[in-house]
């Protein structure tokens, strides 16, 4: 993923050993959630790992902007989302890609879709196929709605935290979650009509 980083207003202050140690502890603690968020945005492991690595690198580079009194996770996820959005915008400028919307599965909780404990092979296969369709449907949802749905339904952030990460009012968060779920459900239903095309 190409890197386009905002130019800081002033040179970043040197990171103290204590600040670096705290950063490393926070990064370890939040890396799983950051990866999950990145995976749901990108749709594949390789890009998700690259995105998390770039977000952590960017966070360390601009650690002087982090307020230790505030939670580290939302700050890191905001950086991660902004880097991803920059990449999407650059890609869209080079390729005229249409992000037609799809939509969520309100009748089926995420826990029933995302793989869980061991199950019989036939049930596992159904779960894998469903999970693949969910990710494909999620990939079709425009990024502003996808981010809101992932942060709410998968990462379980409060509306307040999502508003902080997405840098928008809570009313906008609620609207994006609702619209994102509708779009995702439509996409999921369309993909179900093409069962063998995506064979696992």
C-alpha positions in Angstrom: 0.0 0.0 0.0 1.4 3.4 -1.0 2.0 5.8 1.8 0.6 9.4 1.7 1.1 11.0 5.1 0.0 14.4 6.1 2.9 16.8 6.7 3.2 17.7 10.4 2.9 21.4 11.2 6.2 21.1 13.1 8.9 18.5 13.3 7.9 15.6 15.6 9.4 15.8 19.1 11.9 13.1 20.1 10.1 10.2 21.7 11.3 9.4 25.2 12.1 5.9 26.3 9.1 6.0 28.7 6.7 7.2 25.9 8.1 4.5 23.5 7.6 1.8 26.1 4.0 2.9 26.7 3.4 3.0 23.0 4.7 -0.6 22.6 2.4 -1.8 25.4 -0.6 0.0 23.9 0.3 -1.3 20.4 0.5 -4.9 21.7 -2.8 -4.5 23.6 -4.7 -3.0 20.6 -3.1 -4.8 17.7 -5.7 -7.6 17.5 -8.6 -5.2 17.3 -6.7 -3.0 14.8 -6.0 -6.1 12.6 -9.7 -7.1 12.7 -10.7 -3.6 11.7 -8.1 -3.5 8.9 -9.1 -7.0 7.7 -12.8 -6.0 7.4 -11.8 -2.8 5.5 -9.4 -4.5 3.1 -10.9 -8.0 2.8 -7.6 -9.9 2.9 -4.8 -10.8 5.4 -1.8 -9.3 3.5 -3.3 -5.9 3.0 -4.6 -5.9 6.6 -1.2 -6.6 8.0 0.4 -3.9 5.8 -2.3 -1.4 6.9 -1.8 -2.1 10.6 2.0 -1.9 10.2 1.7 1.4 8.4 -0.8 2.7 11.0 1.5 1.8 13.9 4.5 3.3 12.1 2.6 6.5 11.5 1.3 6.5 15.1 4.9 6.2 16.5 6.1 8.9 14.1 3.4 11.3 15.4 3.3 10.1 19.0 3.6 13.7 20.2 0.0 14.2 18.9 -1.4 11.4 21.1 -3.1 12.4 24.4 -2.2 9.7 27.0 -5.4 10.6 28.9 -7.5 9.3 25.9 -7.9 5.6 24.8 -5.1 4.5 22.5 -7.3 2.1 20.4 -9.7 4.7 18.8 -6.7 6.9 18.1 -4.9 4.1 16.3 -8.0 3.1 14.4 -8.6 6.6 13.3 -5.1 6.7 11.8 -5.6 3.3 10.2 -8.9 4.3 8.6 -7.4 7.6 7.3 -4.5 5.8 5.7 -6.9 3.3 4.1 -9.1 6.1 2.9 -6.1 7.8 1.3 -5.3 4.6 -0.5 -8.9 4.2 -1.7 -9.0 7.7 -3.0 -5.7 7.3 -4.9 -6.9 4.0 -6.4 -10.2 5.6 -7.4 -8.4 8.4 -9.2 -6.3 5.9 -11.2 -9.1 3.3 -11.8 -12.8 4.3 -12.2 -14.1 1.8 -9.7 -17.7 1.9 -8.7 -18.5 1.1 -5.1 -22.2 0.2 -5.5 -23.7 -0.5 -2.1 -24.7 -3.7 -0.4 -26.2 -4.4 3.0 -26.4 -6.2 6.5 -28.1 -9.1 8.1 -30.1 -7.8 11.0 -31.9 -11.1 11.5 -28.6 -12.9 11.9 -26.1 -11.7 14.6 -22.4 -11.4 13.7 -21.6 -14.1 16.2 -23.5 -16.6 14.1 -21.6 -15.5 11.0 -18.0 -15.1 12.1 -16.3 -18.4 12.7 -16.5 -19.6 16.3 -15.7 -22.8 18.3 -15.2 -26.1 16.6 -18.3 -27.4 14.8 -19.1 -30.5 12.6 -17.3 -30.3 9.2 -20.6 -29.7 7.3 -21.5 -26.9 9.6 -18.0 -25.5 9.5 -18.2 -25.4 5.7 -21.5 -23.6 5.7 -20.1 -21.1 8.2 -17.0 -20.6 6.0 -19.1 -20.0 3.0 -21.4 -17.6 4.9 -18.4 -15.8 6.3 -16.9 -15.4 2.8 -20.2 -14.0 1.5 -20.4 -11.6 4.5 -16.9 -10.3 3.7 -17.7 -10.0 0.0 -20.9 -8.1 0.8 -18.9 -5.9 3.2 -16.4 -5.2 0.5 -19.2 -3.8 -1.7 -20.3 -1.3 0.9 -18.9 2.2 0.5 -16.1 2.9 2.9 -17.9 5.4 5.1 -20.7 3.0 5.8 -18.4 -0.1 6.0 -16.3 1.6 8.7 -19.3 2.5 10.8 -20.8 -1.0 10.6 -17.5 -2.8 11.4 -16.7 -0.5 14.4 -20.3 -1.0 15.8 -21.2 -4.6 15.0 -17.8 -6.3 15.0 -15.5 -4.2 17.1 -18.4 -3.3 19.5 -17.3 0.4 20.0 -19.9 2.8 21.5 -21.4 5.5 19.2 -19.2 8.0 21.0 -16.0 6.1 20.2 -17.1 5.6 16.6 -17.8 9.3 16.3 -14.3 10.0 17.6 -12.7 7.5 15.2 -14.7 8.6 12.1 -14.5 12.3 13.2 -18.2 13.0 12.7 -21.3 13.7 14.9 -23.0 10.8 16.6 -26.2 11.4 14.5 -24.1 10.8 11.4 -22.7 7.6 13.0 -26.2 6.3 13.6 -27.2 7.1 10.1 -24.2 5.5 8.5 -24.6 2.3 10.6 -28.3 2.1 9.6 -27.6 2.7 5.9 -24.5 0.4 6.0 -26.6 -2.5 7.4 -29.2 -2.0 4.7 -26.6 -1.9 1.9 -24.9 -4.9 3.3 -28.0 -7.0 3.6 -28.9 -6.3 -0.1 -25.4 -7.2 -1.2 -25.5 -10.4 0.9 -28.8 -11.4 -0.6 -27.6 -10.8 -4.2 -24.4 -12.8 -3.5 -26.5 -15.7 -2.2 -28.2 -15.9 -5.6 -24.8 -16.7 -7.1 -23.8 -19.7 -4.8 -21.3 -21.6 -6.8 -19.6 -18.6 -8.5 -17.6 -17.8 -5.4 -16.8 -21.4 -4.4 -14.7 -21.7 -1.3 
